[in-house]
Amino acid sequence: MTLLIVKIICMKKFVVERYLPGAENLTPEELQFISKTSCEVIDKLGKPYYWIQSFVTTDKIYCIHIAESVEAVREHARLGKIPVNTISEVKAVIDPLTSDLLSAG
């Protein structure tokens, strides 16, 4: 008899706010270094973890991550020595299609 154990992992989407004064002035090389560091840390985590994309503003970087928990996001930041100011779990996503879907019936 073969016993198969299946672990179901519940992934959540997070918006990560990173305060980085002068973020808008980061060079392409600096952005590449940040990106490479994040990817290397994800490879080392040894658990399901996805960095979707990031948005660079004047003094902040907003990142979209998919992970099991806030703690996993914090571990990613700690291992990569990447600042984290806030981590917010996404509870819903809306866009222009939301209005059409709600009125269609």
PyMOL CGO cylinders between C-alpha atoms (Angstrom):
from pymol import cmd
from pymol.cgo import CYLINDER

trace = [
    CYLINDER, 0.00, 0.00, 0.00, 1.30, 3.44, -0.93, 0.3, 1, 1, 1, 1, 1, 1,
    CYLINDER, 1.30, 3.44, -0.93, 0.43, 6.38, 1.27, 0.3, 1, 1, 1, 1, 1, 1,
    CYLINDER, 0.43, 6.38, 1.27, 0.21, 9.76, -0.43, 0.3, 1, 1, 1, 1, 1, 1,
    CYLINDER, 0.21, 9.76, -0.43, 0.28, 12.83, 1.78, 0.3, 1, 1, 1, 1, 1, 1,
    CYLINDER, 0.28, 12.83, 1.78, -0.87, 16.06, 0.18, 0.3, 1, 1, 1, 1, 1, 1,
    CYLINDER, -0.87, 16.06, 0.18, -0.25, 19.42, 1.79, 0.3, 1, 1, 1, 1, 1, 1,
    CYLINDER, -0.25, 19.42, 1.79, -2.60, 22.17, 0.71, 0.3, 1, 1, 1, 1, 1, 1,
    CYLINDER, -2.60, 22.17, 0.71, -0.98, 25.58, 0.84, 0.3, 1, 1, 1, 1, 1, 1,
    CYLINDER, -0.98, 25.58, 0.84, -3.20, 28.64, 1.04, 0.3, 1, 1, 1, 1, 1, 1,
    CYLINDER, -3.20, 28.64, 1.04, -1.48, 31.54, -0.71, 0.3, 1, 1, 1, 1, 1, 1,
    CYLINDER, -1.48, 31.54, -0.71, -2.39, 35.18, -0.14, 0.3, 1, 1, 1, 1, 1, 1,
    CYLINDER, -2.39, 35.18, -0.14, -1.60, 38.32, -2.10, 0.3, 1, 1, 1, 1, 1, 1,
    CYLINDER, -1.60, 38.32, -2.10, 0.18, 41.18, -0.32, 0.3, 1, 1, 1, 1, 1, 1,
    CYLINDER, 0.18, 41.18, -0.32, 1.03, 44.78, -1.11, 0.3, 1, 1, 1, 1, 1, 1,
    CYLINDER, 1.03, 44.78, -1.11, 4.41, 45.60, 0.43, 0.3, 1, 1, 1, 1, 1, 1,
    CYLINDER, 4.41, 45.60, 0.43, 5.33, 49.24, 0.99, 0.3, 1, 1, 1, 1, 1, 1,
    CYLINDER, 5.33, 49.24, 0.99, 9.03, 50.02, 1.17, 0.3, 1, 1, 1, 1, 1, 1,
    CYLINDER, 9.03, 50.02, 1.17, 10.14, 53.55, 2.08, 0.3, 1, 1, 1, 1, 1, 1,
    CYLINDER, 10.14, 53.55, 2.08, 13.28, 54.29, 0.10, 0.3, 1, 1, 1, 1, 1, 1,
    CYLINDER, 13.28, 54.29, 0.10, 14.17, 58.01, -0.12, 0.3, 1, 1, 1, 1, 1, 1,
    CYLINDER, 14.17, 58.01, -0.12, 15.08, 58.93, -3.68, 0.3, 1, 1, 1, 1, 1, 1,
    CYLINDER, 15.08, 58.93, -3.68, 13.65, 55.70, -5.14, 0.3, 1, 1, 1, 1, 1, 1,
    CYLINDER, 13.65, 55.70, -5.14, 12.75, 57.58, -8.32, 0.3, 1, 1, 1, 1, 1, 1,
    CYLINDER, 12.75, 57.58, -8.32, 16.47, 58.19, -8.93, 0.3, 1, 1, 1, 1, 1, 1,
    CYLINDER, 16.47, 58.19, -8.93, 17.54, 54.55, -8.80, 0.3, 1, 1, 1, 1, 1, 1,
    CYLINDER, 17.54, 54.55, -8.80, 19.58, 53.65, -11.86, 0.3, 1, 1, 1, 1, 1, 1,
    CYLINDER, 19.58, 53.65, -11.86, 18.71, 50.69, -14.08, 0.3, 1, 1, 1, 1, 1, 1,
    CYLINDER, 18.71, 50.69, -14.08, 21.71, 48.89, -12.57, 0.3, 1, 1, 1, 1, 1, 1,
    CYLINDER, 21.71, 48.89, -12.57, 20.47, 49.53, -9.02, 0.3, 1, 1, 1, 1, 1, 1,
    CYLINDER, 20.47, 49.53, -9.02, 16.96, 48.32, -9.94, 0.3, 1, 1, 1, 1, 1, 1,
    CYLINDER, 16.96, 48.32, -9.94, 18.50, 45.22, -11.52, 0.3, 1, 1, 1, 1, 1, 1,
    CYLINDER, 18.50, 45.22, -11.52, 20.50, 44.56, -8.33, 0.3, 1, 1, 1, 1, 1, 1,
    CYLINDER, 20.50, 44.56, -8.33, 17.35, 44.88, -6.18, 0.3, 1, 1, 1, 1, 1, 1,
    CYLINDER, 17.35, 44.88, -6.18, 15.47, 42.56, -8.53, 0.3, 1, 1, 1, 1, 1, 1,
    CYLINDER, 15.47, 42.56, -8.53, 18.27, 39.99, -8.57, 0.3, 1, 1, 1, 1, 1, 1,
    CYLINDER, 18.27, 39.99, -8.57, 18.55, 40.05, -4.78, 0.3, 1, 1, 1, 1, 1, 1,
    CYLINDER, 18.55, 40.05, -4.78, 14.81, 39.46, -4.39, 0.3, 1, 1, 1, 1, 1, 1,
    CYLINDER, 14.81, 39.46, -4.39, 14.86, 36.54, -6.85, 0.3, 1, 1, 1, 1, 1, 1,
    CYLINDER, 14.86, 36.54, -6.85, 17.88, 34.95, -5.16, 0.3, 1, 1, 1, 1, 1, 1,
    CYLINDER, 17.88, 34.95, -5.16, 16.18, 35.15, -1.76, 0.3, 1, 1, 1, 1, 1, 1,
    CYLINDER, 16.18, 35.15, -1.76, 13.00, 33.58, -3.15, 0.3, 1, 1, 1, 1, 1, 1,
    CYLINDER, 13.00, 33.58, -3.15, 15.09, 30.67, -4.44, 0.3, 1, 1, 1, 1, 1, 1,
    CYLINDER, 15.09, 30.67, -4.44, 16.59, 30.20, -0.95, 0.3, 1, 1, 1, 1, 1, 1,
    CYLINDER, 16.59, 30.20, -0.95, 13.29, 30.38, 0.96, 0.3, 1, 1, 1, 1, 1, 1,
    CYLINDER, 13.29, 30.38, 0.96, 12.44, 26.78, 0.21, 0.3, 1, 1, 1, 1, 1, 1,
    CYLINDER, 12.44, 26.78, 0.21, 8.71, 27.45, 0.19, 0.3, 1, 1, 1, 1, 1, 1,
    CYLINDER, 8.71, 27.45, 0.19, 6.14, 28.71, -2.30, 0.3, 1, 1, 1, 1, 1, 1,
    CYLINDER, 6.14, 28.71, -2.30, 6.67, 32.44, -2.75, 0.3, 1, 1, 1, 1, 1, 1,
    CYLINDER, 6.67, 32.44, -2.75, 6.06, 34.71, -5.73, 0.3, 1, 1, 1, 1, 1, 1,
    CYLINDER, 6.06, 34.71, -5.73, 7.09, 38.27, -6.42, 0.3, 1, 1, 1, 1, 1, 1,
    CYLINDER, 7.09, 38.27, -6.42, 4.70, 39.56, -9.08, 0.3, 1, 1, 1, 1, 1, 1,
    CYLINDER, 4.70, 39.56, -9.08, 5.93, 43.10, -9.74, 0.3, 1, 1, 1, 1, 1, 1,
    CYLINDER, 5.93, 43.10, -9.74, 6.90, 46.38, -8.11, 0.3, 1, 1, 1, 1, 1, 1,
    CYLINDER, 6.90, 46.38, -8.11, 6.04, 50.02, -8.68, 0.3, 1, 1, 1, 1, 1, 1,
    CYLINDER, 6.04, 50.02, -8.68, 8.69, 52.68, -8.05, 0.3, 1, 1, 1, 1, 1, 1,
    CYLINDER, 8.69, 52.68, -8.05, 7.46, 56.10, -6.93, 0.3, 1, 1, 1, 1, 1, 1,
    CYLINDER, 7.46, 56.10, -6.93, 9.27, 59.19, -5.66, 0.3, 1, 1, 1, 1, 1, 1,
    CYLINDER, 9.27, 59.19, -5.66, 10.30, 57.82, -2.27, 0.3, 1, 1, 1, 1, 1, 1,
    CYLINDER, 10.30, 57.82, -2.27, 8.67, 54.39, -2.09, 0.3, 1, 1, 1, 1, 1, 1,
    CYLINDER, 8.67, 54.39, -2.09, 8.52, 51.05, -3.83, 0.3, 1, 1, 1, 1, 1, 1,
    CYLINDER, 8.52, 51.05, -3.83, 5.24, 49.14, -3.74, 0.3, 1, 1, 1, 1, 1, 1,
    CYLINDER, 5.24, 49.14, -3.74, 5.59, 45.41, -4.35, 0.3, 1, 1, 1, 1, 1, 1,
    CYLINDER, 5.59, 45.41, -4.35, 3.02, 42.73, -5.06, 0.3, 1, 1, 1, 1, 1, 1,
    CYLINDER, 3.02, 42.73, -5.06, 3.91, 39.38, -3.50, 0.3, 1, 1, 1, 1, 1, 1,
    CYLINDER, 3.91, 39.38, -3.50, 2.05, 36.09, -3.16, 0.3, 1, 1, 1, 1, 1, 1,
    CYLINDER, 2.05, 36.09, -3.16, 2.98, 34.11, -0.07, 0.3, 1, 1, 1, 1, 1, 1,
    CYLINDER, 2.98, 34.11, -0.07, 1.52, 31.96, 2.71, 0.3, 1, 1, 1, 1, 1, 1,
    CYLINDER, 1.52, 31.96, 2.71, 1.71, 34.67, 5.36, 0.3, 1, 1, 1, 1, 1, 1,
    CYLINDER, 1.71, 34.67, 5.36, 2.93, 38.09, 6.44, 0.3, 1, 1, 1, 1, 1, 1,
    CYLINDER, 2.93, 38.09, 6.44, 5.73, 36.26, 8.25, 0.3, 1, 1, 1, 1, 1, 1,
    CYLINDER, 5.73, 36.26, 8.25, 6.94, 34.78, 4.94, 0.3, 1, 1, 1, 1, 1, 1,
    CYLINDER, 6.94, 34.78, 4.94, 7.02, 38.26, 3.40, 0.3, 1, 1, 1, 1, 1, 1,
    CYLINDER, 7.02, 38.26, 3.40, 8.99, 39.56, 6.39, 0.3, 1, 1, 1, 1, 1, 1,
    CYLINDER, 8.99, 39.56, 6.39, 11.43, 36.64, 6.11, 0.3, 1, 1, 1, 1, 1, 1,
    CYLINDER, 11.43, 36.64, 6.11, 11.98, 37.45, 2.43, 0.3, 1, 1, 1, 1, 1, 1,
    CYLINDER, 11.98, 37.45, 2.43, 12.73, 41.07, 3.33, 0.3, 1, 1, 1, 1, 1, 1,
    CYLINDER, 12.73, 41.07, 3.33, 15.03, 40.12, 6.22, 0.3, 1, 1, 1, 1, 1, 1,
    CYLINDER, 15.03, 40.12, 6.22, 17.08, 37.66, 4.18, 0.3, 1, 1, 1, 1, 1, 1,
    CYLINDER, 17.08, 37.66, 4.18, 17.41, 40.15, 1.33, 0.3, 1, 1, 1, 1, 1, 1,
    CYLINDER, 17.41, 40.15, 1.33, 18.12, 43.08, 3.64, 0.3, 1, 1, 1, 1, 1, 1,
    CYLINDER, 18.12, 43.08, 3.64, 15.25, 44.88, 1.92, 0.3, 1, 1, 1, 1, 1, 1,
    CYLINDER, 15.25, 44.88, 1.92, 13.34, 47.50, 3.94, 0.3, 1, 1, 1, 1, 1, 1,
    CYLINDER, 13.34, 47.50, 3.94, 9.66, 46.91, 4.73, 0.3, 1, 1, 1, 1, 1, 1,
    CYLINDER, 9.66, 46.91, 4.73, 7.37, 49.56, 6.15, 0.3, 1, 1, 1, 1, 1, 1,
    CYLINDER, 7.37, 49.56, 6.15, 3.95, 48.00, 5.77, 0.3, 1, 1, 1, 1, 1, 1,
    CYLINDER, 3.95, 48.00, 5.77, 2.57, 44.70, 4.53, 0.3, 1, 1, 1, 1, 1, 1,
    CYLINDER, 2.57, 44.70, 4.53, -1.13, 44.64, 3.67, 0.3, 1, 1, 1, 1, 1, 1,
    CYLINDER, -1.13, 44.64, 3.67, -3.07, 41.56, 2.66, 0.3, 1, 1, 1, 1, 1, 1,
    CYLINDER, -3.07, 41.56, 2.66, -5.19, 42.11, -0.44, 0.3, 1, 1, 1, 1, 1, 1,
    CYLINDER, -5.19, 42.11, -0.44, -8.81, 41.33, 0.40, 0.3, 1, 1, 1, 1, 1, 1,
    CYLINDER, -8.81, 41.33, 0.40, -10.36, 42.14, -3.00, 0.3, 1, 1, 1, 1, 1, 1,
    CYLINDER, -10.36, 42.14, -3.00, -9.32, 43.36, -6.42, 0.3, 1, 1, 1, 1, 1, 1,
    CYLINDER, -9.32, 43.36, -6.42, -11.38, 45.79, -8.43, 0.3, 1, 1, 1, 1, 1, 1,
    CYLINDER, -11.38, 45.79, -8.43, -10.84, 47.22, -11.89, 0.3, 1, 1, 1, 1, 1, 1,
    CYLINDER, -10.84, 47.22, -11.89, -12.99, 48.64, -14.72, 0.3, 1, 1, 1, 1, 1, 1,
    CYLINDER, -12.99, 48.64, -14.72, -14.39, 45.17, -15.42, 0.3, 1, 1, 1, 1, 1, 1,
    CYLINDER, -14.39, 45.17, -15.42, -15.80, 45.04, -11.89, 0.3, 1, 1, 1, 1, 1, 1,
    CYLINDER, -15.80, 45.04, -11.89, -18.51, 47.56, -12.81, 0.3, 1, 1, 1, 1, 1, 1,
    CYLINDER, -18.51, 47.56, -12.81, -19.55, 45.55, -15.86, 0.3, 1, 1, 1, 1, 1, 1,
    CYLINDER, -19.55, 45.55, -15.86, -19.63, 42.27, -13.97, 0.3, 1, 1, 1, 1, 1, 1,
    CYLINDER, -19.63, 42.27, -13.97, -21.80, 43.67, -11.21, 0.3, 1, 1, 1, 1, 1, 1,
    CYLINDER, -21.80, 43.67, -11.21, -24.38, 45.12, -13.63, 0.3, 1, 1, 1, 1, 1, 1,
    CYLINDER, -24.38, 45.12, -13.63, -24.51, 42.06, -15.89, 0.3, 1, 1, 1, 1, 1, 1,
    CYLINDER, -24.51, 42.06, -15.89, -27.20, 39.74, -14.84, 0.3, 1, 1, 1, 1, 1, 1,
]
cmd.load_cgo(trace, "trace")
